[in-house]
Amino acid sequence: MATKSVLVSGGSGYIAGYLIRQLMAEGWTVHTTVRSLAREGAVRRLLAVDDARLRFFAADLNADAGWAQAMTGCSHVAHVASPFPAAAVKDAQQLIVPARDGVLRALRAARAAGVQRFVMTSSVAAIGYGHGDDGSGGGTGRTFTEADWTVPDSSDALAYVQSKTLAERAARDWVAAEGQGLVFCSINPSLVLGPVWSADMSTSIELVRRLLSGALPGCPDLAFGIVDVRDVADLHVRALEAPGLDGERFIASGPSLKIIQIARILKQQLGAQARKVPTRGLPDWLLRLAAVFDPAVRQVTGELGKLRHYDARHARERLGWVPRPAEQSIVDAARSLLALGIVKL
């Protein structure tokens, strides 16, 4: 049997790292992209996998160079790379352009290289925004499925939400028009938590870091679907391998939890190590006041009181996906931040 070969874009990223490890453990040969090969040594050390079956290529979402070489010899692609900044951006196009144009570059290179299957990492951000029925005002919130699409010009579709929505739409439109038999599907995760490997960590972990370090004086009335990075990687592997997935979308999410529920889990599970974790709610008016001075806070004030649920039944039933409990993902993220000294108590 020929060795299976896959390109994983964004190899220095959080999800990509776990995905590369699982693919190599299952016998794949992996190509991966980084923006600069100066990162190769550090990423290899973190991954600690068989160097002989892992090749690095320099490629950037904003440029054509490198994508054709990275795809050469690959039968499959997992396109994980996409911008996810911790700070607010001044112009939504700073995120939309690399996300949309980057996936189109990868798709064109994949078709030219004869790739058979292309799995795109999208987000629930491309599903649950602009619908109005989101639980604000004390309701229980709406449950979303893969059939739902974010309305990108809605008031709650911030830059990141727009970028994920427009990129996935553009990818699907391109495949329908020019894919020429390329099998395409997407994975749509919610807030990705779990163990981190280094201080160069995902923006998604920032919530746990802020709670654990005491950087938040209280818990804002915000909610997130939670999913483990290891389970997101596993769902990608299943989507790369299972037959008959053309056009599919798979939500990767567990329960939606309020920040105060996440804080309580940390308190219950970590004891003295969670002594700085706040236990009280943060009044909405206080967050809005902070937003006057902090653009990052300004981005989330529109989400106060909103509750969105994401139904991952399709991934469970179609691909046999079994995610671990959200509590484990939250606690494992916190313990890794402490073990690496990223959070010092």
Residue pairs with C-beta under 8 A, 6 or more apart in sequence:
3 27
3 28
3 29
3 53
4 27
4 28
4 29
4 75
4 76
5 28
5 29
5 30
5 31
5 73
5 74
5 75
5 76
6 23
6 28
6 29
6 30
6 31
6 74
6 75
6 76
6 77
6 78
6 240
7 30
7 31
7 32
7 33
7 70
7 71
7 74
7 76
7 77
7 78
7 110
7 115
8 16
8 19
8 20
8 23
8 30
8 31
8 32
8 33
8 77
8 78
8 80
9 16
9 32
9 33
9 59
9 70
9 77
9 78
9 79
9 80
9 81
9 106
10 16
10 32
10 33
10 34
10 80
10 81
10 82
11 17
11 20
11 32
11 33
11 34
11 43
11 56
12 34
12 39
12 42
12 43
12 200
13 80
13 81
13 202
14 192
14 196
14 201
14 202
14 204
14 205
14 229
15 80
15 121
15 189
15 192
15 202
15 229
15 232
15 233
15 236
16 32
16 78
16 80
16 81
17 43
17 46
17 47
17 197
18 194
18 229
18 230
18 232
18 233
19 78
19 80
19 232
19 233
19 236
19 237
20 30
20 32
20 47
20 49
20 54
21 47
21 49
21 233
22 233
22 234
22 237
23 30
23 237
23 240
24 30
24 49
24 50
24 53
24 54
25 49
26 237
28 53
29 53
29 54
29 55
30 53
30 54
30 55
31 54
31 55
31 56
31 57
31 70
31 71
31 73
31 74
32 43
32 54
32 55
32 56
32 57
32 70
33 56
33 57
33 58
33 59
33 66
33 67
33 70
33 81
34 40
34 43
34 56
34 57
34 58
34 59
35 58
35 59
35 60
36 58
37 56
37 58
40 56
43 56
44 51
44 54
44 56
46 197
46 198
47 54
57 66
57 69
57 70
58 65
58 66
59 65
59 66
59 67
59 70
60 66
61 81
61 82
61 83
61 98
61 99
61 101
61 102
61 105
62 97
62 98
62 101
62 102
63 105
64 105
67 105
67 106
67 108
67 109
68 109
68 112
68 113
70 109
71 77
71 109
71 110
71 112
71 113
71 115
72 113
73 113
74 110
74 113
74 115
75 114
75 115
75 116
75 117
76 115
76 116
76 117
76 118
76 119
76 240
77 106
77 110
77 115
77 117
77 118
77 119
78 119
78 121
78 236
78 240
79 102
79 103
79 106
79 107
79 118
79 119
79 120
79 121
80 121
80 236
81 102
82 98
82 99
82 102
82 103
82 121
82 163
82 164
82 167
83 94
83 95
83 98
83 99
83 163
84 160
84 202
84 203
84 204
85 95
85 160
85 203
86 203
86 206
86 296
87 295
87 296
88 159
88 295
88 296
88 298
88 299
89 95
89 159
91 159
92 158
92 159
92 162
92 163
94 159
95 159
95 160
95 162
95 163
96 159
96 162
96 163
96 166
96 167
98 163
99 163
99 164
99 166
99 167
100 163
100 166
100 167
100 170
102 167
103 120
103 167
103 168
103 170
103 171
104 170
104 171
104 174
106 118
107 118
107 171
107 174
107 175
107 179
107 182
110 118
110 182
111 178
111 179
111 180
111 182
115 182
116 182
116 183
117 182
117 183
117 184
117 185
117 240
117 245
118 175
118 182
118 183
118 184
118 185
119 184
119 185
119 186
119 187
119 236
119 239
119 240
120 168
120 171
120 184
120 185
120 186
120 187
121 186
121 187
121 189
121 236
122 164
122 167
122 168
122 186
122 187
122 188
122 249
123 164
123 188
123 189
123 190
124 144
124 188
124 189
124 190
124 225
124 251
124 253
124 308
124 310
125 150
125 160
125 161
125 164
125 165
126 149
126 150
126 161
126 164
126 165
126 167
126 168
126 169
126 188
127 144
127 146
127 148
127 149
127 150
127 188
127 251
127 310
128 134
128 142
128 144
128 148
128 150
128 308
128 310
129 150
129 151
129 154
129 156
129 157
129 161
129 165
130 150
130 151
130 152
130 153
130 154
130 155
130 156
130 157
131 142
131 144
131 148
131 151
133 139
133 141
133 142
134 141
134 142
134 156
134 306
134 307
134 308
135 141
135 142
135 223
135 305
135 306
135 307
135 308
136 304
136 305
136 306
136 307
137 305
138 305
139 307
140 307
141 223
141 256
141 306
141 307
141 308
141 309
142 308
142 309
143 309
143 310
143 311
144 251
144 308
144 309
144 310
144 311
145 251
145 311
145 313
145 314
146 188
146 248
146 249
146 250
146 251
146 314
149 165
149 169
150 157
150 161
150 164
150 165
151 157
152 161
152 162
152 165
152 166
155 302
156 302
156 303
156 306
157 165
158 299
158 302
168 186
171 184
171 186
172 184
172 186
172 247
175 182
175 184
183 245
183 246
184 246
184 247
185 239
185 245
185 246
185 247
185 248
185 249
185 250
186 248
186 249
186 250
187 232
187 235
187 236
187 239
187 250
187 252
188 249
188 250
188 251
188 252
189 227
189 232
189 252
189 253
190 224
190 225
190 226
190 227
190 251
190 252
190 253
190 254
190 256
190 310
191 204
191 207
191 224
191 225
191 226
191 227
192 202
192 204
192 227
192 228
192 229
192 232
193 204
193 205
193 208
193 226
193 227
193 228
193 229
193 326
193 329
193 330
193 332
193 333
194 228
194 229
194 230
194 329
194 332
194 333
195 229
195 230
195 332
195 333
195 335
195 336
196 202
196 205
196 333
196 336
196 337
196 340
196 342
197 336
197 340
198 340
199 340
199 342
201 209
201 342
202 229
205 333
205 337
207 224
207 259
207 262
208 262
208 266
208 330
208 333
208 334
208 337
209 215
209 337
209 342
209 343
210 216
211 219
211 259
211 262
211 263
211 266
211 277
211 278
212 266
212 273
212 274
212 276
212 277
212 334
212 337
212 338
212 343
213 276
213 343
213 344
214 276
214 277
214 278
216 278
216 282
217 278
217 282
218 278
218 280
218 281
218 282
218 283
218 286
219 258
219 259
219 260
219 263
219 278
219 279
219 280
219 281
219 282
220 259
220 281
220 282
220 284
220 287
220 300
220 304
221 258
221 259
221 260
221 281
221 282
221 284
221 304
221 305
222 258
222 259
222 300
222 303
222 304
222 306
223 256
223 257
223 258
223 259
223 306
223 307
223 308
224 256
224 257
224 259
225 253
225 254
225 255
225 256
225 308
225 309
225 310
226 253
226 254
226 255
226 256
226 257
226 262
226 326
226 329
226 330
227 252
227 253
227 254
227 323
227 326
227 329
228 254
228 323
228 324
228 326
228 328
228 329
228 332
229 329
230 324
231 252
231 321
231 323
231 324
232 252
234 321
235 250
235 252
235 315
235 319
235 321
238 319
238 320
238 321
239 245
239 248
239 250
239 319
242 318
242 319
245 318
248 318
249 314
250 312
250 314
250 315
250 318
250 319
250 321
251 310
251 311
251 312
251 314
251 315
252 312
252 315
252 321
252 323
253 310
253 312
254 312
254 323
254 325
254 326
254 329
255 309
255 326
256 307
256 308
256 309
256 310
257 265
257 326
258 307
260 279
260 281
262 330
263 277
263 278
263 279
264 279
265 326
265 327
265 330
265 331
266 274
266 277
266 330
266 331
266 334
267 274
267 277
267 279
269 327
269 330
269 331
269 334
270 277
270 331
270 334
270 335
273 334
273 338
273 345
274 334
275 345
276 345
284 304
284 305
287 297
287 300
287 301
287 304
288 301
290 297
291 297
291 298
291 301
292 298
312 321
312 323
315 321
316 322
334 343
337 343
338 345
